[in-house]
């Protein structure tokens, strides 16, 4: 059904859940905000199941795909990212 986009925002506060401009089936969740932690290695850990329920108000179906990307087209800015190991665990 739907997609979660975890983002680092320059202005929006961490924890904000917002609609994406391109689809009502996609939500943005701000996990980092501002410039304080720029140029540092940041480790994120998320409960995708809980995040999905908060964002869409329902239980998620089975995960069908995962995409990792860095972009700044909406902000007309420039971004560089490095990604380490990405691990999914079922608890």
Legacy VTK file of the C-alpha trace (Angstrom):
# vtk DataFile Version 3.0
C-alpha trace
ASCII
DATASET POLYDATA
POINTS 91 float
0.000 0.000 0.000
2.250 2.737 1.308
5.781 3.995 1.759
7.707 5.533 4.641
10.486 7.991 3.816
12.893 8.597 6.695
14.461 12.010 6.186
17.003 14.436 7.593
15.412 17.855 7.414
17.124 21.193 7.513
14.153 22.828 9.220
11.352 20.445 10.268
11.607 19.017 13.798
12.614 15.415 14.449
9.563 13.235 15.004
7.364 15.107 12.539
5.278 12.884 10.259
4.184 14.669 7.084
2.644 13.933 3.715
4.955 13.835 0.728
4.246 16.289 -2.078
3.912 13.558 -4.704
1.643 10.887 -3.219
-0.949 10.423 -0.505
0.384 6.865 -0.107
3.764 8.066 1.114
4.727 9.729 4.412
7.918 11.438 5.534
9.193 10.864 9.055
11.866 13.320 10.180
14.564 11.398 12.075
17.238 14.107 12.100
16.964 17.868 11.865
19.310 20.795 11.514
23.060 21.002 11.111
24.293 19.970 14.568
25.174 16.405 13.566
26.372 17.123 10.034
29.718 15.571 9.129
29.365 12.943 11.845
28.499 9.263 11.648
24.887 8.963 12.810
23.385 5.604 13.700
19.619 5.270 13.379
17.443 2.494 14.727
13.733 2.442 13.859
10.754 0.235 14.590
9.287 0.208 11.085
6.114 -1.536 12.245
5.349 1.140 14.871
6.334 3.968 12.515
3.971 2.634 9.856
1.085 2.419 12.332
1.716 6.009 13.483
1.964 7.307 9.926
-0.966 5.460 8.339
-3.171 4.397 11.257
-3.176 0.723 10.321
-1.021 -2.387 10.469
1.429 -2.688 7.575
1.292 -5.441 5.009
4.429 -7.391 4.127
7.431 -5.266 3.117
7.862 -5.564 -0.631
10.846 -3.291 -1.267
13.458 -1.062 0.332
15.117 1.939 -1.310
18.076 3.924 0.003
18.729 7.326 -1.514
20.125 10.789 -0.991
18.549 13.702 -2.791
18.045 17.407 -2.459
15.921 18.222 -5.494
13.038 19.579 -3.417
15.340 21.885 -1.453
17.555 22.846 -4.409
20.544 22.175 -2.185
23.463 19.749 -2.226
23.835 16.605 -0.142
26.384 13.852 0.395
25.689 10.686 2.382
27.487 7.503 3.276
25.635 4.346 4.296
26.879 1.544 6.499
25.341 -1.837 7.196
21.559 -1.860 6.965
19.992 -4.627 9.023
16.371 -5.690 9.430
15.419 -7.756 12.482
12.126 -9.250 13.497
11.473 -9.109 17.241
LINES 1 92
91 0 1 2 3 4 5 6 7 8 9 10 11 12 13 14 15 16 17 18 19 20 21 22 23 24 25 26 27 28 29 30 31 32 33 34 35 36 37 38 39 40 41 42 43 44 45 46 47 48 49 50 51 52 53 54 55 56 57 58 59 60 61 62 63 64 65 66 67 68 69 70 71 72 73 74 75 76 77 78 79 80 81 82 83 84 85 86 87 88 89 90
